[in-house]
Amino acid sequence: KNCSDDSEDNINSKLHCAAELNSMLQKDGFALVRGTGISGNLCDNALRATKSFLHEADESVRRSTLTKDRARRGYSPMATENFASLLGEEGPNDLVKKFRVGPESESSSSSLYQPNAWPSSEVWGDEEAAFFIPSIEEYFE
């Protein structure tokens, strides 16, 4: 479904697209989104960076980015979160590792705006951290 038309006449179409996307995510757990304008190179770098962090780095590197509230920033280890509980349902903990980022914020009265928790070069190494951080920041933007 094409949802790229920004005209006022297309509001209902966009609402329909959003509902279809939500349905796919609920049914299948993922969706393929095309035509975002994000370059293939940027996506490749972000995928390489996350693979390096989540699968190749030592667990101590990942744990160096743990935050008090994993749901908002940093690393969340496998089987420590439960999406079903957010829906008021019961289910097993999620079998997924995550690294979350958000808009950079020095300080805020809202708990939603927290500093990002990046792995340091002291823990991970200069080359790895120097690739990971800008790759993820650029993809997030």
MOTA-V685827 format. One record per helix or strand of 2 or more residues. SS is the DSSP state (~ for helix, > for strand). FROM is the first residue (numbers start at 1). TO is the last residue. If there is no record, write none. Layout:
BEGIN
SS:FROM:TO / SS:FROM:TO
END
This chain:
BEGIN
~:8:28 / ~:40:56 / ~:59:63 / >:74:76 / ~:83:86 / >:98:100 / ~:121:124 / ~:126:140
END
